[in-house]
Amino acid sequence: MFRITSVKDYHQKLLNGQTTCVEAVSYYLQCIQQNIHLNAFLEVYADEALARAAELDAKQQAGLPLGKLHGVVIGLKDVISYKGHKLSASSKILEGFTAIYNATVTEKLLAEGAIIIGRQNCDEFAMGSSNENSAFGNVLNAKDTSRVPGGSSGGSAVSVQAGLCMVSLGSDTGGSVRQPADFCGIVGLKPTYGRVSRYGLIAYASSFDQVGVFANSVEDAALVLEVIAGSDDFDSTALTTPVPQYTQHLDDNGKKYKIAYFKEALEHPGLDPEISTAIKNFFTTLKSQGHTVEQVDFELLDYIVPAYYVLTTAEASSNLSRFDGIKYGYATKKPVGDLTDYYKKTRSEGFGKEVKRRILLGTFVLSAGYFDAYFTKAQQVRTILTERTDAIFKQYDAIISPTVPSPAFKFGEKSNDPTEMFLADIYTVFANLVGIPGISLPLFTNNSGMNFGIQVMSAKENEEILFKLSQRLTKAL
């Protein structure tokens, strides 16, 4: 039976002749079919994936050089462009749209020998924390199908959780990789803003969006980032600094780390007591191993979520104005009076409730009379947060916090209360506001058997120490 523990293990078995790329793809196709009820994939490229696997097997047999992701079976969140394949952002408004070019991350995956097995379900336009906002139905948590998998990259998270692919790419605007990774008990990485090109990623909030990675291990996440990171002429916000060989420097040689945590985060009234206790006990363990773990006062915690939603909805209002039913996607079939009426009907019918809520909120904060009161103030908060964060990283290697305030909740539990749903992002949106990398590590389970972990954050462009520390923390228990 096909079975691997990591990409490294898989490659070793390929080289030893213990398996083939075709066998790997066939196995994952079978797993997807057996778990179709989870609704993780919107589309599976079965024939195409098998054909590519056969080509890669032939390449190996011919003794040709192999890519870093040779034969690795990967899924793409339905916001990442793959030429010649449907792309909908899990929304009715993009009904029937086919991508006309590859995202930069897609190009890089294919160049290194990856096999893209399908398009994964998500909250519509990546807006949501539960994957209850897709036009194509809910994604189910494989560990308990009565509970949400997290969002917005729920399908990508569940695909790795349930063993439907080796790794997945998602997008993280305010925690959309880290939060579902936490709910599903896997590793979820959000790189530094700009570390990975956004070219070909459907925009939600352009100054926040970042492509992220779901994997079963820190090492696999590091390998994928090593491949997809780097400068890009098609994205002016992509960083031009060299990309380290992360997988070659995972060993920290016994380094003792200086770790900060926010007192307000662990004492927040919305934090589940089990999570708080587990993290405090974990800090005690780290101290006993010689690491420095110190609390830092951070009185700005309650400003983070309001600032985030003012800024992201404003950017969403602008970005989503392009979906008008004229050039592509859904168009109303109802009689219309004029062009404005056509736009209203098309957008009202094509967008879901959560997307419309955020567009309206964003339009409001950008409107005359409210711009300075909301948008400008939120930008000022963002600047203050960035300055405070930079100062913390001059003294500490990393900041550790909960990833989420509670483990995976039941479907419908928060969907009727948008404010409560927004507050579920309290620990993750911070990294997006200040542009730093963050990773969710699956370290614990609660009394109900559901996973939860910790979030580790490091200074901008310092994913190297993030991976080293994460490797250490996963072994600390």
C-alpha positions as CSV (number, residue, x, y, z in Angstrom):
1,M,0.0,0.0,0.0
2,F,1.2,3.5,-0.8
3,R,2.2,5.3,2.4
4,I,4.6,8.2,3.0
5,T,5.4,10.4,6.0
6,S,6.9,13.4,4.2
7,V,8.1,14.6,0.8
8,K,11.6,13.5,1.7
9,D,10.4,10.0,2.5
10,Y,8.4,10.0,-0.8
11,H,11.4,11.0,-2.8
12,Q,13.5,8.3,-1.1
13,K,11.0,5.7,-2.1
14,L,10.9,6.9,-5.6
15,L,14.6,6.7,-5.9
16,N,14.6,3.2,-4.4
17,G,12.0,2.0,-6.8
18,Q,9.5,1.4,-4.0
19,T,6.8,3.5,-5.6
20,T,6.1,5.6,-8.7
21,C,4.5,9.0,-9.4
22,V,1.6,7.2,-11.1
23,E,1.1,5.0,-8.0
24,A,1.0,8.2,-5.8
25,V,-1.5,10.0,-8.0
26,S,-3.7,6.9,-8.2
27,Y,-3.7,6.6,-4.5
28,Y,-4.7,10.2,-3.9
29,L,-7.4,10.0,-6.5
30,Q,-8.9,7.0,-4.7
31,C,-8.7,8.9,-1.4
32,I,-10.5,11.9,-2.9
33,Q,-13.2,9.7,-4.2
34,Q,-13.6,7.9,-0.8
35,N,-13.9,11.2,0.9
36,I,-16.0,13.1,-1.6
37,H,-18.5,13.9,1.2
38,L,-15.9,16.3,2.8
39,N,-16.4,18.6,-0.3
40,A,-12.8,19.6,-0.2
41,F,-12.3,19.6,-4.0
42,L,-14.4,21.5,-6.5
43,E,-12.7,19.9,-9.4
44,V,-10.2,17.0,-9.7
45,Y,-7.8,16.8,-12.7
46,A,-7.6,13.0,-12.7
47,D,-6.6,12.2,-16.3
48,E,-4.2,15.2,-16.5
49,A,-2.6,14.3,-13.1
50,L,-2.0,10.7,-14.2
51,A,-0.6,11.8,-17.5
52,R,1.9,14.1,-15.8
53,A,2.8,11.5,-13.3
54,A,3.6,9.1,-16.2
55,E,5.8,11.8,-17.8
56,L,7.7,12.3,-14.5
57,D,8.2,8.6,-14.1
58,A,9.7,8.4,-17.6
59,K,11.9,11.4,-16.8
60,Q,13.3,9.6,-13.7
61,Q,13.8,6.4,-15.6
62,A,15.8,8.3,-18.3
63,G,18.1,9.6,-15.6
64,L,17.2,13.3,-16.2
65,P,17.5,15.9,-13.4
66,L,14.5,16.0,-11.1
67,G,12.9,19.0,-9.6
68,K,12.7,19.7,-5.8
69,L,9.0,18.8,-5.9
70,H,9.3,15.9,-8.4
71,G,6.0,14.0,-8.3
72,V,4.7,15.8,-5.2
73,V,0.9,15.8,-5.4
74,I,-0.5,19.3,-4.6
75,G,-3.9,21.0,-4.5
76,L,-4.6,24.7,-5.2
77,K,-7.2,26.8,-3.4
78,D,-9.8,28.1,-5.9
79,V,-8.2,31.6,-5.9
80,I,-4.9,30.6,-7.5
81,S,-4.8,30.8,-11.3
82,Y,-4.0,27.6,-13.3
83,K,-4.1,28.2,-17.1
84,G,-6.8,26.4,-18.9
85,H,-8.6,25.4,-15.7
86,K,-11.7,26.9,-14.1
87,L,-11.2,29.6,-11.5
88,S,-14.2,30.8,-9.4
89,A,-13.1,31.9,-5.9
90,S,-16.0,29.6,-4.9
91,S,-18.4,32.3,-6.1
92,K,-21.3,32.4,-8.5
93,I,-20.1,35.7,-9.9
94,L,-17.2,33.9,-11.7
95,E,-19.4,31.1,-13.1
96,G,-17.9,29.5,-16.1
97,F,-14.6,31.5,-16.0
98,T,-11.4,29.7,-17.2
99,A,-8.0,31.0,-16.2
100,I,-6.0,32.4,-19.1
101,Y,-2.6,32.4,-17.4
102,N,-0.7,30.7,-14.6
103,A,-0.1,32.3,-11.3
104,T,3.6,32.7,-10.6
105,V,3.3,30.1,-7.8
106,T,1.7,27.7,-10.2
107,E,4.5,28.2,-12.7
108,K,7.1,27.6,-10.0
109,L,5.4,24.4,-8.8
110,L,5.2,23.0,-12.3
111,A,8.8,23.9,-13.0
112,E,10.0,21.9,-10.0
113,G,8.0,18.8,-11.0
114,A,4.8,19.1,-8.9
115,I,1.6,17.4,-9.9
116,I,-1.5,19.6,-9.4
117,I,-4.4,17.3,-8.6
118,G,-7.3,19.7,-8.3
119,R,-9.0,22.9,-7.3
120,Q,-10.0,23.2,-3.7
121,N,-13.2,24.7,-2.1
122,C,-13.0,27.8,0.0
123,D,-15.0,30.7,1.5
124,E,-16.2,32.9,-1.3
125,F,-13.4,35.3,-2.4
126,A,-11.5,34.1,0.7
127,M,-13.8,35.9,3.0
128,G,-14.7,33.8,6.0
129,S,-13.4,31.9,9.0
130,S,-15.4,28.7,8.7
131,N,-15.8,27.7,5.1
132,E,-19.6,28.2,5.4
133,N,-19.6,31.0,2.7
134,S,-18.8,28.9,-0.4
135,A,-21.3,29.0,-3.3
136,F,-20.6,25.3,-3.6
137,G,-21.4,24.2,0.0
138,N,-19.6,23.7,3.2
139,V,-16.3,21.9,3.5
140,L,-16.4,19.4,6.4
141,N,-13.7,18.8,9.1
142,A,-12.5,15.3,8.5
143,K,-12.0,14.7,12.3
144,D,-15.6,15.7,13.2
145,T,-17.9,16.4,10.2
146,S,-20.3,18.4,12.5
147,R,-17.5,21.0,13.0
148,V,-16.1,23.6,10.6
149,P,-12.6,23.1,9.1
150,G,-11.9,26.8,9.4
151,G,-11.6,29.3,6.7
152,S,-11.2,30.7,4.3
153,S,-8.8,27.9,2.9
154,G,-11.0,25.1,4.4
155,G,-10.8,22.8,1.4
156,S,-7.0,23.1,1.2
157,A,-6.6,22.3,4.9
158,V,-8.9,19.3,4.9
159,S,-7.2,17.9,1.8
160,V,-4.0,17.7,3.7
161,Q,-5.7,16.7,7.0
162,A,-7.6,13.8,5.3
163,G,-4.6,12.7,3.1
164,L,-6.1,13.7,-0.2
165,C,-2.8,15.3,-1.3
166,M,0.7,15.8,0.1
167,V,0.6,19.6,0.4
168,S,-1.8,22.4,-0.6
169,L,-1.5,26.1,-1.4
170,G,-4.0,28.5,0.2
171,S,-4.1,32.2,0.7
172,D,-3.8,34.1,4.0
173,T,-5.3,37.6,4.3
174,G,-6.0,37.5,8.1
175,G,-5.4,33.9,9.1
176,S,-7.0,31.9,6.3
177,V,-4.1,29.4,6.3
178,R,-3.1,29.4,9.9
179,Q,-6.7,29.2,11.4
180,P,-7.9,26.2,9.3
181,A,-4.5,24.5,9.8
182,D,-5.1,24.8,13.6
183,F,-8.7,23.4,13.3
184,C,-7.5,20.5,11.2
185,G,-4.3,19.6,13.1
186,I,-1.7,20.3,10.4
187,V,1.0,22.9,9.7
188,G,-0.1,26.2,8.2
189,L,2.4,28.8,7.0
190,K,1.9,32.4,6.1
191,P,5.2,33.9,4.8
192,T,6.3,37.5,5.1
193,Y,4.2,39.9,3.0
194,G,5.9,39.9,-0.4
195,R,8.0,36.8,0.1
196,V,5.7,35.0,-2.4
197,S,4.4,36.7,-5.6
198,R,0.6,37.5,-5.6
199,Y,0.5,37.5,-9.4
200,G,-2.4,35.2,-10.4
201,L,-3.9,35.2,-6.9
202,I,-7.5,36.6,-7.0
203,A,-7.3,39.7,-4.8
204,Y,-9.3,40.2,-1.6
205,A,-7.1,42.9,0.2
206,S,-4.0,43.5,-1.8
207,S,-1.8,44.9,1.1
208,F,-2.7,41.8,3.2
209,D,-3.0,38.8,0.9
210,Q,-0.2,36.3,0.8
211,V,0.0,32.7,-0.6
212,G,0.6,30.2,2.1
213,V,1.3,26.5,2.6
214,F,-0.5,23.6,4.2
215,A,1.7,20.6,5.1
216,N,2.0,17.7,7.5
217,S,5.4,18.9,8.7
218,V,7.5,22.0,9.1
219,E,10.1,20.5,6.7
220,D,7.5,20.1,3.9
221,A,6.3,23.6,4.4
222,A,9.9,24.9,4.3
223,L,10.5,23.0,1.0
224,V,7.4,24.4,-0.7
225,L,8.2,27.9,0.4
226,E,11.8,27.5,-0.9
227,V,10.2,26.8,-4.3
228,I,7.4,29.4,-4.6
229,A,9.2,32.3,-2.9
230,G,11.2,35.0,-4.7
231,S,11.0,38.1,-6.8
232,D,8.6,38.5,-9.7
233,D,8.5,41.1,-12.5
234,F,4.7,40.8,-12.5
235,D,4.3,41.8,-8.9
236,S,5.9,45.0,-7.7
237,T,5.3,44.1,-4.1
238,A,7.3,40.9,-4.3
239,L,10.5,41.0,-2.3
240,T,13.8,41.0,-4.3
241,T,16.0,39.7,-1.5
242,P,17.5,36.2,-2.1
243,V,15.5,33.2,-0.9
244,P,17.4,31.1,1.6
245,Q,17.6,27.3,1.2
246,Y,15.3,26.8,4.2
247,T,15.5,23.0,4.2
248,Q,19.3,23.0,4.4
249,H,19.2,25.0,7.6
250,L,16.5,23.5,9.8
251,D,19.0,22.3,12.5
252,D,19.5,25.1,15.1
253,N,22.5,23.4,16.8
254,G,20.9,23.5,20.2
255,K,20.2,27.3,20.1
256,K,18.4,28.7,23.2
257,Y,15.7,31.1,22.0
258,K,14.3,34.4,23.4
259,I,10.5,34.2,23.1
260,A,7.9,36.8,23.8
261,Y,4.2,36.5,24.4
262,F,1.5,39.0,24.9
263,K,0.0,39.0,28.4
264,E,-3.2,40.4,27.0
265,A,-3.5,37.5,24.5
266,L,-3.3,34.7,27.1
267,E,-5.6,36.6,29.5
268,H,-8.2,37.6,26.9
269,P,-11.7,36.7,28.1
270,G,-12.5,35.1,24.7
271,L,-9.7,32.5,24.9
272,D,-10.7,28.9,25.6
273,P,-9.4,27.9,29.1
274,E,-8.0,24.6,27.8
275,I,-5.9,26.5,25.2
276,S,-4.7,29.0,27.7
277,T,-3.7,26.3,30.2
278,A,-1.9,24.2,27.5
279,I,0.1,27.2,26.3
280,K,1.1,28.3,29.8
281,N,2.2,24.8,30.6
282,F,4.1,24.7,27.3
283,F,6.0,27.9,28.2
284,T,7.0,26.2,31.5
285,T,8.4,23.3,29.5
286,L,10.4,25.6,27.3
287,K,11.8,27.5,30.2
288,S,12.9,24.2,31.8
289,Q,14.8,23.5,28.5
290,G,16.8,26.7,28.8
291,H,14.8,29.0,26.6
292,T,13.8,32.5,27.7
293,V,10.0,33.1,27.6
294,E,8.8,36.5,28.7
295,Q,5.6,38.4,28.7
296,V,5.3,41.7,26.9
297,D,2.6,44.2,27.6
298,F,0.6,44.8,24.4
299,E,-2.3,47.0,25.2
300,L,-3.1,47.4,21.4
301,L,-4.6,43.9,21.1
302,D,-8.2,45.1,21.1
303,Y,-7.5,47.5,18.2
304,I,-6.2,44.8,15.9
305,V,-9.5,43.3,14.6
306,P,-11.3,46.7,14.1
307,A,-8.3,48.1,12.2
308,Y,-8.0,44.9,10.1
309,Y,-11.7,44.9,9.0
310,V,-11.7,48.6,8.2
311,L,-8.7,48.2,5.9
312,T,-9.4,44.9,4.3
313,T,-13.0,45.7,3.5
314,A,-12.0,49.0,2.0
315,E,-9.5,47.2,-0.3
316,A,-12.1,44.5,-1.0
317,S,-14.6,47.1,-2.1
318,S,-12.1,48.4,-4.6
319,N,-10.8,45.0,-5.8
320,L,-14.2,43.4,-6.3
321,S,-15.6,46.3,-8.3
322,R,-14.2,44.6,-11.4
323,F,-16.7,41.8,-11.2
324,D,-19.6,43.4,-13.1
325,G,-20.8,40.7,-15.5
326,I,-19.6,42.5,-18.6
327,K,-16.4,40.8,-19.6
328,Y,-16.7,37.4,-17.9
329,G,-18.5,35.4,-15.3
330,Y,-22.1,35.6,-14.1
331,A,-24.6,38.0,-15.7
332,T,-28.2,38.6,-14.6
333,K,-30.9,37.1,-16.8
334,K,-33.6,39.5,-15.4
335,P,-34.9,42.5,-17.3
336,V,-32.9,45.6,-16.6
337,G,-33.6,49.3,-17.0
338,D,-30.1,50.7,-17.6
339,L,-26.5,49.9,-17.0
340,T,-26.6,50.8,-13.3
341,D,-29.6,48.5,-12.8
342,Y,-27.7,45.7,-14.7
343,Y,-24.7,46.1,-12.4
344,K,-26.9,46.0,-9.3
345,K,-28.8,42.9,-10.3
346,T,-25.7,41.0,-11.5
347,R,-23.7,41.8,-8.3
348,S,-26.6,41.2,-6.0
349,E,-27.3,37.8,-7.5
350,G,-23.7,36.8,-8.1
351,F,-22.1,37.6,-4.7
352,G,-22.9,35.8,-1.5
353,K,-24.1,37.4,1.8
354,E,-20.7,37.7,3.4
355,V,-19.0,39.2,0.4
356,K,-21.8,41.7,0.0
357,R,-21.5,42.6,3.7
358,R,-17.7,43.3,3.4
359,I,-18.1,45.3,0.1
360,L,-20.8,47.5,1.7
361,L,-18.7,48.0,4.9
362,G,-15.6,48.8,2.7
363,T,-17.6,51.3,0.6
364,F,-18.9,53.0,3.8
365,V,-15.4,53.5,5.3
366,L,-14.1,54.9,2.1
367,S,-17.0,57.3,1.6
368,A,-16.8,61.1,2.0
369,G,-17.1,62.1,5.7
370,Y,-16.1,58.7,7.0
371,F,-12.7,58.2,5.3
372,D,-10.7,60.1,7.9
373,A,-12.7,58.8,10.8
374,Y,-12.2,55.1,9.9
375,F,-9.8,54.4,7.1
376,T,-7.1,57.0,8.0
377,K,-7.3,56.0,11.7
378,A,-7.0,52.3,10.9
379,Q,-3.9,53.1,8.8
380,Q,-2.4,55.0,11.8
381,V,-3.1,52.0,14.0
382,R,-1.3,49.8,11.5
383,T,1.7,52.0,11.5
384,I,1.9,52.0,15.4
385,L,1.5,48.2,15.4
386,T,4.3,47.8,12.9
387,E,6.7,50.1,14.9
388,R,5.9,48.2,18.1
389,T,6.4,44.9,16.5
390,D,9.8,45.9,15.0
391,A,10.9,47.0,18.5
392,I,9.9,43.6,20.0
393,F,11.9,41.7,17.4
394,K,15.0,43.7,18.3
395,Q,14.9,41.9,21.7
396,Y,13.3,38.6,20.9
397,D,13.6,35.8,18.3
398,A,9.9,35.1,18.1
399,I,6.4,35.9,19.4
400,I,4.2,32.9,20.4
401,S,0.5,33.2,20.8
402,P,-2.6,31.0,20.4
403,T,-3.6,30.6,16.8
404,V,-7.3,30.7,17.6
405,P,-9.5,31.6,20.6
406,S,-11.2,28.2,20.5
407,P,-10.9,24.8,18.7
408,A,-13.1,24.1,15.7
409,F,-16.7,25.1,16.4
410,K,-20.0,23.5,15.2
411,F,-21.5,24.5,11.9
412,G,-24.0,27.4,12.4
413,E,-22.6,28.2,15.8
414,K,-21.3,31.6,14.8
415,S,-22.7,32.2,11.3
416,N,-25.6,34.3,12.6
417,D,-23.3,36.7,14.5
418,P,-20.8,38.3,12.2
419,T,-19.0,40.2,15.0
420,E,-18.3,37.0,16.9
421,M,-17.0,35.4,13.7
422,F,-14.7,38.4,13.1
423,L,-13.4,38.1,16.6
424,A,-12.3,34.5,15.9
425,D,-9.5,36.1,13.9
426,I,-8.1,38.1,16.9
427,Y,-4.7,36.2,17.0
428,T,-4.0,35.7,13.3
429,V,-4.8,39.1,11.7
430,F,-1.9,40.7,13.6
431,A,0.7,39.1,11.4
432,N,-1.1,40.3,8.2
433,L,-1.4,43.9,9.6
434,V,2.3,44.2,10.2
435,G,3.5,41.9,7.3
436,I,5.5,39.4,9.4
437,P,5.6,35.6,8.8
438,G,3.5,33.3,11.0
439,I,3.1,29.5,11.3
440,S,0.5,27.4,13.1
441,L,1.9,24.2,14.7
442,P,-0.5,21.4,15.7
443,L,0.7,20.5,19.2
444,F,-2.3,19.7,21.3
445,T,-5.8,18.2,21.5
446,N,-8.6,19.2,23.8
447,N,-11.0,17.0,25.9
448,S,-13.2,16.5,22.9
449,G,-10.4,15.2,20.8
450,M,-10.2,18.3,18.6
451,N,-6.8,19.8,17.6
452,F,-5.4,23.1,18.5
453,G,-1.9,24.5,18.6
454,I,0.2,27.6,18.8
455,Q,1.2,30.4,16.4
456,V,4.8,31.3,16.1
457,M,5.7,34.7,14.5
458,S,9.2,36.1,13.6
459,A,10.6,39.3,12.1
460,K,10.0,40.2,8.5
461,E,11.9,38.0,6.0
462,N,13.1,35.8,8.8
463,E,11.3,32.6,7.9
464,E,14.6,30.8,8.5
465,I,14.5,31.3,12.3
466,L,10.7,30.6,12.1
467,F,11.4,27.1,10.7
468,K,14.2,26.4,13.0
469,L,12.2,27.3,16.1
470,S,9.2,25.5,14.8
471,Q,11.2,22.3,14.4
472,R,12.4,22.7,17.9
473,L,9.0,23.3,19.4
474,T,7.4,20.3,17.7
475,K,10.0,18.2,19.5
476,A,9.8,20.0,22.8
477,L,6.8,18.0,23.9
